């Protein structure tokens, strides 16, 4: 295959979700072009609730946190998790921009708040894009005015909101779940393809429901949801400065029911899978499972070590059942106590156990690895710990995208 062919992105065929954020009662959205992106693509997004929503968020653990992250943390604390709106710009991360960046993030919130007649603290803000450049505030202010004028509750308004969040994403990422014919709706969107590594949520994501909830119940549930979704996805071992996961409820005050929590987790896991599937040139998602570790934390560390290996991920890209790369990375993990009982199962085929390779058809297994979903299971005998991590493969396109990102 020629290099030009290999550089062509391998995009999945995705049906649009049945619902978007604007399917929820009381939510309107918009996405407009403000000229922040040189491409001219949509770059200012706005989500507005008719009345204050219950809200919770988790954010990057990177010490170089962007100004919007600092503002979101402060606003959620100030209001006790009551939010009227979220404003997003793409094309510029507003990160590493000093006091001016913080003032600009506050100004974005204040502009939306004045239009809605609410407190500035009831508005959250997210930014995504290139780090270290001041926001072009004249364009941002004009974009927010346009987004306010374009607010709509129609289905496609939720998609316009998503499109204005995107940067290097090769395709839009949305998911939804409807809990019964007349039950509550869960809908979510996210953006992210590079700078992805589990260290809270690793991208921008918004998940919302119109089910009953309280701010406390959302805040308590969110870390567990992230652990099974956005904190279980890996692309390139590089968390971002702007990582934000927001969870909203437009429903009445109440307990967060288990079916709703399951629906939120399902939507979040689908969005996380889409991030790994994008992976800036990825052709598949490999779900790495580790069982039999001393603890779940140890299992997670072992899975992360395997997913972080460029040799592992290039083998996945090449559909190469090179089990030596997988097994050796487990052997490199300090969390492993006994390596002798290790079993390595690739796409349902045991390729290594008890210290030796098994007999398997390499050509058949290579063909099986061409699927969009690949499984790689590592089974130890150290304890009951287990973990699952989704990772993308690593191919030529990733290098092209990231070598030329700012030039």
C-alpha positions as CSV (number, residue, x, y, z in Angstrom):
1,X,0.0,0.0,0.0
2,X,1.4,3.5,-0.9
3,X,2.1,6.0,1.8
4,X,-0.5,8.4,0.4
5,X,-3.2,5.6,0.9
6,X,-2.0,5.0,4.4
7,X,-2.3,8.7,5.3
8,X,-6.0,8.8,4.3
9,X,-8.1,8.8,7.5
10,X,-10.1,5.6,8.1
11,X,-13.4,6.9,9.3
12,X,-16.1,4.8,10.9
13,X,-19.7,4.7,9.5
14,X,-21.8,6.3,12.3
15,X,-25.5,6.7,12.5
16,X,-26.6,10.0,14.2
17,X,-27.8,9.5,17.7
18,X,-31.6,9.6,18.2
19,X,-31.4,12.5,20.6
20,X,-29.1,15.5,21.1
21,X,-28.6,17.9,24.1
22,X,-31.6,19.9,22.8
23,X,-33.9,16.9,23.1
24,X,-33.9,17.6,26.9
25,X,-36.6,19.7,28.3
26,X,-35.6,23.3,28.7
27,X,-32.3,23.2,26.8
28,X,-31.5,25.4,23.7
29,X,-28.2,25.4,21.9
30,X,-26.3,27.0,19.0
31,X,-23.0,26.9,17.2
32,X,-21.7,29.7,15.0
33,X,-18.7,30.9,13.0
34,X,-16.8,33.7,14.6
35,X,-13.5,33.6,12.7
36,X,-11.4,32.2,15.6
37,X,-10.4,29.2,13.5
38,X,-8.4,30.0,10.3
39,X,-10.5,27.3,8.6
40,X,-13.6,29.4,9.0
41,X,-15.4,26.4,10.6
42,X,-17.8,26.9,13.5
43,X,-16.0,28.0,16.7
44,X,-18.4,29.4,19.3
45,X,-21.0,27.2,20.9
46,X,-23.6,28.0,23.5
47,X,-25.9,25.8,25.6
48,X,-28.6,27.6,27.7
49,X,-31.2,26.2,30.2
50,X,-34.5,27.8,30.8
51,X,-33.9,27.5,34.6
52,X,-30.8,26.7,36.6
53,X,-29.5,23.2,36.1
54,X,-28.0,20.9,38.6
55,X,-24.3,20.6,37.6
56,X,-21.1,18.8,38.4
57,X,-17.7,18.8,36.8
58,X,-14.3,17.2,36.9
59,X,-11.3,18.8,35.3
60,X,-7.7,18.3,34.2
61,X,-5.2,17.3,36.9
62,X,-2.5,19.0,34.8
63,X,-0.9,21.8,36.9
64,X,-0.8,24.0,33.8
65,X,-4.6,24.3,33.9
66,X,-6.3,26.6,31.4
67,X,-8.1,29.8,32.5
68,X,-11.6,28.3,31.6
69,X,-10.9,25.4,33.9
70,X,-10.1,27.7,36.8
71,X,-13.2,29.7,36.1
72,X,-15.4,26.6,35.9
73,X,-14.1,25.3,39.2
74,X,-14.7,28.6,40.9
75,X,-18.2,29.1,39.5
76,X,-19.4,25.6,40.5
77,X,-18.2,26.2,44.0
78,X,-19.7,29.6,44.2
79,X,-23.2,28.5,43.1
80,X,-23.3,25.1,44.7
81,X,-23.6,23.6,41.2
82,X,-26.4,25.7,39.8
83,X,-25.8,26.6,36.1
84,X,-27.8,28.5,33.5
85,X,-25.4,28.2,30.5
86,X,-22.2,26.9,29.0
87,X,-20.2,28.9,26.5
88,X,-17.4,27.2,24.4
89,X,-14.9,28.4,21.9
90,X,-12.7,26.3,19.8
91,X,-9.5,27.1,17.9
92,X,-7.8,28.7,20.9
93,X,-7.3,26.9,24.3
94,X,-6.9,30.1,26.3
95,X,-4.2,28.2,28.2
96,X,-0.9,29.6,29.4
97,X,-2.2,33.1,28.7
98,X,-1.7,34.6,32.2
99,X,-3.9,37.2,33.9
100,X,-5.4,38.3,30.5
101,X,-6.6,34.8,29.8
102,X,-8.4,34.6,33.1
103,X,-10.0,38.0,32.5
104,X,-11.1,36.9,29.0
105,X,-12.7,33.7,30.4
106,X,-14.6,35.8,33.0
107,X,-15.6,38.2,30.2
108,X,-17.1,35.4,28.2
109,X,-19.2,34.3,31.1
110,X,-20.3,37.9,32.0
111,X,-21.4,38.6,28.4
112,X,-23.7,35.5,28.4
113,X,-25.0,36.3,31.9
114,X,-26.0,39.8,31.0
115,X,-28.0,38.5,28.0
116,X,-29.8,35.9,30.2
117,X,-30.3,38.1,33.2
118,X,-28.4,35.7,35.6
119,X,-25.3,35.9,37.7
120,X,-22.0,35.5,35.9
121,X,-21.2,32.6,38.2
122,X,-24.1,30.7,36.7
123,X,-22.3,30.5,33.4
124,X,-19.5,28.0,32.7
125,X,-16.9,28.4,30.0
126,X,-14.7,26.0,28.0
127,X,-12.0,26.6,25.4
128,X,-10.1,24.2,23.2
129,X,-7.4,24.6,20.5
130,X,-3.8,25.9,20.4
131,X,-2.1,26.7,23.7
132,X,-0.4,29.9,24.5
133,X,-2.2,32.4,22.2
134,X,-4.4,35.2,23.6
135,X,-8.1,34.9,22.6
136,X,-9.1,37.3,19.8
137,X,-11.8,38.8,22.0
138,X,-13.4,41.0,19.4
139,X,-14.2,37.9,17.4
140,X,-15.2,36.0,20.6
141,X,-17.7,38.7,21.7
142,X,-19.2,38.9,18.2
143,X,-19.5,35.1,18.2
144,X,-21.2,35.0,21.5
145,X,-23.7,37.7,20.3
146,X,-24.4,35.6,17.2
147,X,-24.7,32.4,19.3
148,X,-27.2,34.1,21.6
149,X,-29.3,35.1,18.5
150,X,-29.1,31.6,17.0
151,X,-30.3,29.6,20.1
152,X,-32.8,26.9,19.2
153,X,-34.4,23.9,20.8
154,X,-34.5,21.9,17.6
155,X,-32.7,18.6,17.3
156,X,-30.0,19.9,14.9
157,X,-29.1,22.8,17.3
158,X,-27.5,20.3,19.5
159,X,-25.4,19.1,16.6
160,X,-24.4,22.7,15.7
161,X,-23.2,23.1,19.3
162,X,-21.1,20.0,18.9
163,X,-19.6,21.1,15.6
164,X,-18.5,24.4,17.1
165,X,-16.6,22.5,19.8
166,X,-14.5,20.4,17.4
167,X,-10.8,20.9,16.5
168,X,-8.8,18.0,15.0
169,X,-11.8,15.7,15.3
170,X,-12.3,13.7,12.1
171,X,-16.0,13.2,12.9
172,X,-18.7,14.4,15.4
173,X,-19.0,12.5,18.6
174,X,-22.5,12.2,20.1
175,X,-24.5,9.6,22.0
176,X,-27.9,9.3,23.7
177,X,-30.1,6.9,25.6
178,X,-33.9,7.1,26.2
179,X,-35.0,5.3,29.3
180,X,-38.4,4.0,28.3
181,X,-41.0,5.5,25.9
182,X,-42.0,8.3,28.3
183,X,-38.9,8.1,30.4
184,X,-36.0,10.6,30.8
185,X,-33.4,11.2,28.1
186,X,-29.6,11.2,28.4
187,X,-27.6,12.9,25.7
188,X,-24.0,13.7,25.4
189,X,-21.4,15.2,23.1
190,X,-17.6,15.4,23.3
191,X,-14.6,16.5,21.3
192,X,-11.2,14.9,21.4
193,X,-8.8,13.0,19.2
194,X,-5.3,13.8,20.5
195,X,-3.8,14.8,23.8
196,X,-5.8,12.0,25.4
197,X,-4.7,10.1,28.4
198,X,-6.7,9.0,31.5
199,X,-6.1,11.6,34.2
200,X,-9.7,12.7,34.7
201,X,-11.6,13.1,31.5
202,X,-9.1,14.1,28.8
203,X,-11.2,16.2,26.4
204,X,-14.2,18.4,26.5
205,X,-17.4,16.5,27.2
206,X,-21.0,17.5,28.1
207,X,-23.5,14.9,29.3
208,X,-27.0,15.8,30.4
209,X,-30.3,14.3,31.4
210,X,-33.7,15.6,32.2
211,X,-34.2,13.0,35.0
212,X,-34.5,14.0,38.6
213,X,-31.2,14.6,40.3
214,X,-29.4,16.8,42.9
215,X,-26.1,18.5,42.5
216,X,-24.7,16.3,45.3
217,X,-25.8,13.1,43.6
218,X,-24.2,14.2,40.3
219,X,-21.0,15.1,42.0
220,X,-20.8,11.8,43.8
221,X,-21.6,9.8,40.6
222,X,-19.3,11.6,38.2
223,X,-15.9,10.2,39.3
224,X,-17.4,6.6,39.0
225,X,-18.8,7.4,35.6
226,X,-15.5,8.8,34.4
227,X,-13.6,5.8,35.7
228,X,-15.6,3.6,33.3
229,X,-15.5,5.9,30.3
230,X,-13.4,9.0,29.8
231,X,-10.8,7.9,32.4
232,X,-10.5,4.6,30.6
233,X,-9.5,5.9,27.2
234,X,-6.0,6.4,25.9
235,X,-4.6,7.9,22.7
236,X,-1.1,9.4,23.3
237,X,-0.1,9.6,26.9
238,X,-0.6,13.3,27.0
239,X,-3.4,14.9,29.2
240,X,-4.5,18.3,28.2
241,X,-4.5,21.7,30.0
242,X,-8.3,22.1,29.3
243,X,-9.8,18.7,30.1
244,X,-13.4,19.2,31.2
245,X,-16.3,16.8,31.8
246,X,-19.6,18.4,32.8
247,X,-22.7,16.6,33.9
248,X,-26.0,18.4,33.9
249,X,-29.6,17.7,34.9
250,X,-32.5,19.8,33.9
251,X,-34.9,17.7,36.0
252,X,-36.4,18.4,39.4
253,X,-34.5,18.0,42.7
254,X,-34.3,14.4,43.6
255,X,-32.3,11.2,43.9
256,X,-30.4,10.0,40.9
257,X,-32.0,6.6,40.1
258,X,-29.8,3.6,39.2
259,X,-31.3,3.2,35.7
260,X,-30.5,6.9,35.0
261,X,-27.0,6.4,36.3
262,X,-26.6,3.4,34.1
263,X,-27.9,5.4,31.1
264,X,-25.4,8.2,31.8
265,X,-22.5,5.7,32.0
266,X,-23.6,4.0,28.8
267,X,-23.6,7.3,27.0
268,X,-20.2,8.3,28.5
269,X,-18.7,5.0,27.5
270,X,-19.9,5.4,23.9
271,X,-18.4,8.9,23.7
272,X,-15.1,7.6,25.1
273,X,-15.0,4.8,22.5
274,X,-15.5,7.4,19.8
275,X,-12.5,9.4,21.1
276,X,-10.3,6.3,20.9
277,X,-11.8,5.5,17.5
278,X,-10.9,8.9,16.2
279,X,-7.4,9.0,17.7
280,X,-6.1,11.2,14.9
281,X,-5.8,8.6,12.2
282,X,-6.8,5.5,14.2
283,X,-8.4,2.6,12.4
284,X,-9.7,0.6,15.4
285,X,-10.3,0.6,19.2
286,X,-8.6,-2.0,21.2
287,X,-10.1,-2.8,24.6
288,X,-7.3,-4.0,26.9
289,X,-8.6,-6.0,29.8
290,X,-6.4,-7.0,32.8
291,X,-7.7,-9.6,35.3
292,X,-6.1,-11.3,38.2
293,X,-3.9,-8.4,39.4
294,X,-3.3,-7.7,43.1
295,X,-5.8,-4.8,43.1
296,X,-8.0,-2.9,40.6
297,X,-5.4,0.0,40.8
298,X,-2.6,-2.4,39.9
299,X,-4.7,-3.8,37.0
300,X,-5.3,-0.3,35.7
301,X,-1.6,0.5,35.9
302,X,-0.7,-2.7,33.9
303,X,-3.4,-1.9,31.3
304,X,-2.1,1.6,31.0
305,X,1.5,0.4,30.5
306,X,0.4,-1.8,27.6
307,X,-1.7,0.9,26.0
308,X,1.1,3.4,26.3
309,X,3.6,1.4,24.3
310,X,4.2,2.7,20.7
311,X,5.3,-0.8,19.8
312,X,2.0,-2.3,21.0
313,X,-0.1,0.3,19.2
314,X,1.8,0.1,15.9
315,X,1.4,-3.7,15.9
316,X,-2.4,-3.1,16.4
317,X,-2.3,-0.7,13.4
318,X,-0.6,-3.3,11.3
319,X,-2.9,-6.1,12.3
320,X,0.2,-7.9,13.5
321,X,-0.4,-10.5,16.2
322,X,3.0,-9.8,17.7
323,X,2.2,-11.1,21.2
324,X,5.8,-10.6,22.3
325,X,5.2,-6.8,22.5
326,X,2.0,-7.3,24.6
327,X,3.5,-9.9,27.0
328,X,6.8,-8.0,27.5
329,X,4.9,-4.8,28.5
330,X,3.1,-6.8,31.2
331,X,6.4,-8.1,32.3
332,X,7.7,-4.5,32.6
333,X,5.0,-3.6,35.0
334,X,6.2,-3.4,38.6
335,X,2.6,-4.2,39.8
336,X,3.0,-7.8,38.5
337,X,4.0,-10.3,41.2
338,X,4.1,-13.6,39.3
339,X,4.5,-13.5,35.5
340,X,4.6,-17.3,35.0
341,X,0.8,-17.9,35.0
342,X,0.2,-15.0,32.5
343,X,-2.3,-15.7,29.7
344,X,-2.5,-13.4,26.7
345,X,-5.7,-13.6,24.6
346,X,-5.9,-11.5,21.4
347,X,-9.3,-11.2,19.7
348,X,-10.5,-14.3,21.5
349,X,-7.5,-16.4,20.6
350,X,-5.0,-17.5,23.3
351,X,-1.6,-16.7,21.9
352,X,0.5,-17.2,25.1
353,X,0.2,-19.0,28.4
354,X,2.4,-20.4,31.1
355,X,5.5,-18.9,29.7
356,X,5.2,-20.2,26.1
357,X,3.4,-19.3,22.9
358,X,0.4,-21.4,21.8
359,X,-0.3,-22.8,18.4
360,X,-2.5,-20.5,16.4
361,X,-3.1,-19.4,12.8
362,X,-1.3,-16.0,12.4
363,X,-2.9,-15.2,9.1
364,X,-6.4,-15.8,10.5
365,X,-5.8,-13.8,13.6
366,X,-4.3,-10.9,11.5
367,X,-7.5,-10.9,9.5
368,X,-9.6,-10.8,12.7
369,X,-7.6,-7.8,13.9
370,X,-8.9,-5.7,11.0
371,X,-12.1,-5.2,12.9
372,X,-13.0,-1.8,14.4
373,X,-13.2,-3.5,17.8
374,X,-10.3,-5.6,19.0
375,X,-9.9,-7.2,22.4
376,X,-6.6,-7.9,24.2
377,X,-6.9,-9.7,27.5
378,X,-4.1,-10.2,30.0
379,X,-5.0,-12.8,32.7
380,X,-2.8,-13.0,35.8
381,X,-3.0,-15.0,39.0
382,X,-2.0,-12.4,41.6
383,X,-5.4,-11.5,43.0
384,X,-8.9,-10.3,42.1
385,X,-8.0,-6.9,40.6
386,X,-9.3,-6.1,37.2
387,X,-9.5,-3.1,34.8
388,X,-10.4,-2.2,31.3
389,X,-8.9,0.5,29.1
390,X,-9.7,1.6,25.5
391,X,-6.9,2.6,23.2
392,X,-6.4,3.6,19.6
393,X,-3.9,2.2,17.3
394,X,-0.9,4.3,16.1
395,X,-0.4,4.9,12.4
396,X,1.0,7.3,9.8
397,X,-1.8,9.8,10.0
398,X,-1.2,10.6,13.7
399,X,2.3,11.7,12.9
400,X,1.1,13.9,10.0
401,X,-1.6,15.6,12.1
402,X,0.6,16.4,15.1
403,X,3.8,17.3,13.3
404,X,1.9,20.1,11.5
405,X,-0.6,21.1,14.1
406,X,0.6,24.7,14.6
407,X,2.5,25.2,11.3
